[in-house]
């Protein structure tokens, strides 16, 4: 069933593309924003053993947002965003989601930046709506690095609300390519090589830099002894006056589900719930096509789609949302 917001988004898509067909798109020179590189010398003294917990009496809320391409050309794209939350307390899971369709103009690298900002916005708003269910010392887990503000990351208001409510706000990254050791190698792999403990925390890789929008100390954590994976975990600056081991150890109670490979269950659930079936994506794909035909824009725009989709055809990809990545060069 189509929500009112998605129906409105589809109407906006037609209006946006109508203006594009009539007037074209102005050149945009936005630079591709990259996360700063961190180069650090490994130091075994920064490794600390975590306490293995089988249960933690508290609530954990995690958010994530997926993006799928519905239709695209060289100068525009229509995207489906699904932001989800998972609230875990013991063995009880509550979850929900928001779905939107966004139409963006500009070359692929501009659209990538805009989509990243839209994901930050969607995740921040969803998390803000859930923290009212939490008590002091409960956990808020975000997917990514601890960048806040000025369209470079999560909403500063989310950070401020979590601080005011004394919540344990952490960000965890599925990968951390910006972290390098002194030789320029992958820092996370270097720490795994020198770590002797079965589960551990390496803190800090780098200290928080709020003036540069980095609101947390960067650390590396390994939460499950039987998993091969460790993760970047940014610990908000206001938590670093606490015993960091005590802050991180409760995550070990949520990292042994074999589906999660050592990743905290709430974040895994939020990621899993954010997946959208191809049947639903195909439905929206066809709805867009129907509206474009009704508006008289389809003949022009289908030619623009074909102008950038030949590589997909060669690889047997019929619909843009079947691609692994949102955009690639």
C-alpha positions as CSV (number, residue, x, y, z in Angstrom):
1,X,0.0,0.0,0.0
2,X,1.4,3.4,-1.0
3,X,1.8,5.9,1.8
4,X,0.7,9.5,1.5
5,X,4.3,10.7,1.6
6,X,5.4,8.4,-1.2
7,X,2.4,9.4,-3.3
8,X,3.4,13.0,-2.8
9,X,7.0,12.2,-3.7
10,X,5.9,10.6,-7.0
11,X,4.1,13.8,-7.9
12,X,7.2,15.8,-7.0
13,X,9.3,13.5,-9.2
14,X,7.1,14.4,-12.2
15,X,7.3,18.1,-11.5
16,X,11.1,18.0,-11.1
17,X,11.6,16.1,-14.3
18,X,9.1,18.4,-16.1
19,X,11.3,21.4,-15.2
20,X,14.4,19.4,-16.2
21,X,13.0,18.6,-19.7
22,X,11.9,22.2,-20.2
23,X,15.0,24.0,-18.9
24,X,17.7,21.4,-18.5
25,X,20.0,21.4,-15.4
26,X,22.5,24.0,-14.4
27,X,26.1,22.9,-14.1
28,X,27.0,22.0,-10.5
29,X,30.6,22.0,-9.3
30,X,30.1,20.5,-5.9
31,X,33.3,18.6,-4.9
32,X,33.2,15.0,-3.9
33,X,33.5,15.1,-0.1
34,X,35.8,12.5,1.4
35,X,36.3,11.6,5.0
36,X,39.7,12.9,6.2
37,X,42.4,10.2,6.4
38,X,43.7,9.2,9.8
39,X,47.3,7.9,10.0
40,X,48.3,6.5,13.4
41,X,51.1,4.4,14.8
42,X,49.8,1.2,16.4
43,X,50.3,1.1,20.1
44,X,49.7,-2.2,22.0
45,X,49.3,-0.2,25.3
46,X,46.0,1.1,24.0
47,X,44.5,-2.4,23.8
48,X,42.1,-3.2,26.6
49,X,40.2,-6.5,27.2
50,X,36.4,-6.1,27.2
51,X,34.2,-7.8,29.8
52,X,32.2,-10.6,28.2
53,X,28.5,-10.1,29.2
54,X,25.8,-12.7,28.6
55,X,23.0,-10.1,29.3
56,X,22.6,-6.4,29.7
57,X,19.6,-4.9,31.4
58,X,18.9,-2.0,29.2
59,X,17.5,-0.8,25.8
60,X,19.4,-0.5,22.6
61,X,18.0,1.5,19.6
62,X,19.8,1.3,16.2
63,X,18.9,3.0,12.9
64,X,20.0,2.5,9.3
65,X,18.9,3.7,5.9
66,X,19.1,1.9,2.5
67,X,18.9,3.5,-0.9
68,X,17.9,1.9,-4.1
69,X,17.9,3.5,-7.6
70,X,14.4,3.3,-9.2
71,X,15.3,5.1,-12.5
72,X,18.4,7.0,-13.6
73,X,20.1,8.8,-16.4
74,X,23.3,10.8,-16.7
75,X,21.8,14.0,-15.3
76,X,19.0,12.8,-13.0
77,X,18.0,9.9,-10.8
78,X,14.9,8.8,-8.8
79,X,15.7,7.0,-5.6
80,X,13.9,5.0,-3.0
81,X,15.0,5.5,0.6
82,X,13.9,3.3,3.5
83,X,15.0,4.3,7.0
84,X,14.5,1.7,9.8
85,X,15.0,1.5,13.5
86,X,15.3,-1.6,15.7
87,X,14.7,-1.2,19.5
88,X,16.1,-4.2,21.4
89,X,15.4,-4.9,25.1
90,X,16.3,-8.4,26.2
91,X,14.7,-10.7,23.7
92,X,12.0,-8.2,22.7
93,X,12.4,-6.3,19.4
94,X,10.3,-3.3,18.3
95,X,10.9,-1.9,14.9
96,X,9.5,0.5,12.3
97,X,10.4,2.4,9.1
98,X,9.9,5.5,7.0
99,X,10.0,5.3,3.2
100,X,10.5,8.2,0.7
101,X,11.2,8.7,-3.0
102,X,13.6,11.4,-3.9
103,X,14.3,12.9,-7.3
104,X,17.7,14.5,-7.8
105,X,19.2,16.4,-10.6
106,X,22.9,16.7,-11.5
107,X,25.8,14.3,-12.4
108,X,26.3,11.1,-10.5
109,X,28.9,12.4,-8.0
110,X,26.6,15.3,-7.0
111,X,23.7,12.9,-6.5
112,X,25.9,10.6,-4.4
113,X,26.7,13.5,-2.0
114,X,23.0,14.6,-1.9
115,X,21.9,11.0,-1.2
116,X,24.4,10.6,1.6
117,X,23.0,13.8,3.2
118,X,19.5,12.5,2.8
119,X,20.4,9.3,4.6
120,X,22.0,11.2,7.5
121,X,18.8,13.3,7.7
122,X,16.5,10.3,7.6
123,X,18.5,8.3,10.2
124,X,18.8,11.4,12.5
125,X,15.1,12.1,12.4
126,X,14.2,8.4,13.1
127,X,16.6,8.2,16.0
128,X,15.3,11.4,17.5
129,X,11.8,10.0,17.4
130,X,12.9,6.9,19.3
131,X,15.1,8.2,22.1
132,X,12.0,9.3,24.0
133,X,11.5,5.6,24.7
134,X,15.0,5.3,26.3
135,X,16.2,5.9,29.9
136,X,19.5,7.2,31.1
137,X,22.5,4.9,30.2
138,X,20.5,3.1,27.4
139,X,22.2,2.9,24.0
140,X,21.8,4.7,20.6
141,X,23.7,3.0,17.8
142,X,24.3,4.7,14.5
143,X,25.7,3.3,11.3
144,X,28.8,5.2,10.2
145,X,31.3,7.6,11.7
146,X,30.7,10.3,14.3
147,X,30.3,13.3,11.9
148,X,27.6,15.7,12.9
149,X,26.3,19.0,11.5
150,X,26.5,21.2,8.4
151,X,25.2,18.5,6.1
152,X,28.3,16.4,6.6
153,X,26.7,14.0,9.0
154,X,24.0,13.4,11.6
155,X,22.0,16.2,13.1
156,X,23.7,18.0,16.0
157,X,20.4,18.0,17.8
158,X,20.6,14.2,18.0
159,X,24.0,14.5,19.7
160,X,22.7,17.1,22.1
161,X,19.6,15.2,23.0
162,X,21.6,12.1,23.7
163,X,24.0,14.0,25.8
164,X,21.3,15.7,27.8
165,X,19.5,12.4,28.5
166,X,22.9,10.8,29.3
167,X,22.5,8.1,26.7
168,X,25.4,6.0,25.4
169,X,25.6,7.3,21.8
170,X,28.0,5.2,19.6
171,X,28.6,5.1,15.9
172,X,29.8,1.8,14.3
173,X,31.1,1.5,10.7
174,X,30.9,-1.6,8.6
175,X,34.2,-0.6,7.1
176,X,36.9,2.0,7.9
177,X,39.0,2.7,4.8
178,X,40.1,6.1,6.2
179,X,42.1,4.5,9.0
180,X,45.8,3.8,8.1
181,X,48.8,2.7,10.2
182,X,52.2,4.5,10.0
183,X,53.0,2.6,6.8
184,X,49.7,3.4,5.1
185,X,48.3,0.0,5.6
186,X,44.8,-0.8,6.9
187,X,44.8,0.2,10.5
188,X,42.0,-2.1,11.6
189,X,43.9,-5.1,10.2
190,X,47.1,-4.0,11.9
191,X,45.4,-3.9,15.3
192,X,43.9,-7.3,14.8
193,X,47.4,-8.6,14.1
194,X,48.8,-7.3,17.4
195,X,45.8,-8.0,19.6
196,X,46.2,-11.0,22.0
197,X,42.8,-10.7,23.8
198,X,39.8,-12.6,22.5
199,X,37.6,-9.5,22.7
200,X,39.0,-6.1,23.0
201,X,38.9,-2.3,22.6
202,X,41.6,-0.2,21.0
203,X,41.2,3.4,22.2
204,X,41.9,6.0,20.9
205,X,42.9,5.8,17.3
206,X,42.1,9.6,17.2
207,X,40.5,12.0,19.6
208,X,37.2,13.8,18.9
209,X,37.5,17.0,16.9
210,X,34.1,18.8,17.2
211,X,35.4,21.9,15.4
212,X,35.9,19.5,12.4
213,X,32.5,17.9,13.0
214,X,34.1,14.7,14.4
215,X,32.2,14.3,17.7
216,X,33.6,11.0,18.9
217,X,36.9,9.4,19.8
218,X,37.7,6.8,17.1
219,X,38.3,3.3,18.5
220,X,38.4,-0.3,17.1
221,X,36.4,-3.0,18.9
222,X,36.2,-6.8,18.6
223,X,33.0,-8.0,20.4
224,X,32.9,-11.7,19.6
225,X,35.9,-14.1,20.1
226,X,34.7,-16.5,17.5
227,X,34.3,-13.9,14.8
228,X,37.0,-12.7,12.4
229,X,35.6,-9.2,12.3
230,X,36.4,-6.0,14.2
231,X,34.7,-2.7,13.7
232,X,35.4,1.0,14.0
233,X,33.4,2.4,16.9
234,X,33.3,6.2,17.6
235,X,32.6,7.0,21.3
236,X,31.0,10.3,21.9
237,X,33.3,12.9,23.5
238,X,31.0,13.2,26.6
239,X,31.4,9.5,27.3
240,X,35.2,9.5,27.3
241,X,35.3,10.6,31.0
242,X,33.7,7.3,31.9
243,X,35.4,3.9,32.0
244,X,35.4,3.1,28.3
245,X,35.5,-0.6,28.9
246,X,32.3,-0.3,30.9
247,X,30.7,1.7,28.1
248,X,31.6,-0.8,25.3
249,X,31.3,-4.2,27.2
250,X,27.5,-4.4,27.1
251,X,27.7,-4.7,23.3
252,X,29.3,-8.1,23.8
253,X,25.9,-9.4,25.0
254,X,24.5,-8.6,21.6
255,X,27.3,-9.8,19.2
256,X,27.2,-13.6,19.3
257,X,24.2,-14.2,17.0
258,X,25.8,-16.1,14.1
259,X,23.9,-14.1,11.6
260,X,25.7,-10.9,12.7
261,X,29.3,-12.0,12.5
262,X,30.3,-10.1,15.6
263,X,28.3,-7.0,14.7
264,X,25.7,-5.8,17.3
265,X,22.3,-7.4,16.8
266,X,20.3,-4.0,16.9
267,X,22.4,-2.6,14.0
268,X,22.2,-5.9,12.1
269,X,18.4,-5.9,12.5
270,X,18.1,-2.2,11.4
271,X,20.2,-3.0,8.4
272,X,18.2,-6.2,7.6
273,X,14.8,-4.4,8.1
274,X,16.0,-1.6,5.7
275,X,16.0,-4.1,2.8
276,X,13.2,-3.7,0.2
277,X,11.7,-6.4,-1.9
278,X,12.2,-6.3,-5.6
279,X,8.5,-6.6,-6.0
280,X,7.9,-3.3,-4.1
281,X,10.7,-1.6,-6.1
282,X,9.2,-2.9,-9.3
283,X,5.8,-1.5,-8.3
284,X,7.3,2.0,-7.7
285,X,9.3,1.7,-10.9
286,X,6.1,1.1,-12.8
287,X,4.3,3.8,-11.0
288,X,6.9,6.3,-12.0
289,X,6.7,5.1,-15.6
290,X,2.9,5.4,-15.6
291,X,3.1,9.0,-14.3
292,X,5.7,10.0,-16.8
293,X,3.6,8.7,-19.7
294,X,0.6,10.5,-18.4
295,X,2.6,13.7,-18.2
296,X,4.0,13.4,-21.7
297,X,7.6,13.2,-20.5
298,X,8.3,9.6,-21.0
299,X,9.5,9.5,-24.6
300,X,12.2,12.1,-23.8
301,X,13.3,10.6,-20.5
302,X,13.4,7.0,-21.7
303,X,16.0,8.0,-24.3
304,X,18.0,9.6,-21.5
305,X,17.8,6.4,-19.5
306,X,19.0,4.4,-22.5
307,X,21.9,6.8,-23.0
308,X,23.5,5.6,-19.7
309,X,22.3,2.0,-19.3
310,X,24.0,0.1,-22.1
311,X,26.6,-1.3,-19.7
312,X,23.8,-2.6,-17.5
313,X,22.2,-4.3,-20.5
314,X,25.5,-6.0,-21.4
315,X,25.6,-7.4,-17.9
316,X,22.0,-8.6,-18.0
317,X,20.7,-6.0,-15.5
318,X,17.2,-5.0,-16.5
319,X,16.3,-2.6,-13.7
320,X,18.5,0.0,-11.9
321,X,17.7,-1.3,-8.5
322,X,19.2,-4.7,-9.4
323,X,22.7,-3.2,-9.3
324,X,24.8,-3.7,-6.2
325,X,25.7,0.0,-5.9
326,X,23.7,3.1,-6.2
327,X,26.0,4.6,-8.8
328,X,29.3,3.6,-10.2
329,X,31.6,5.1,-12.8
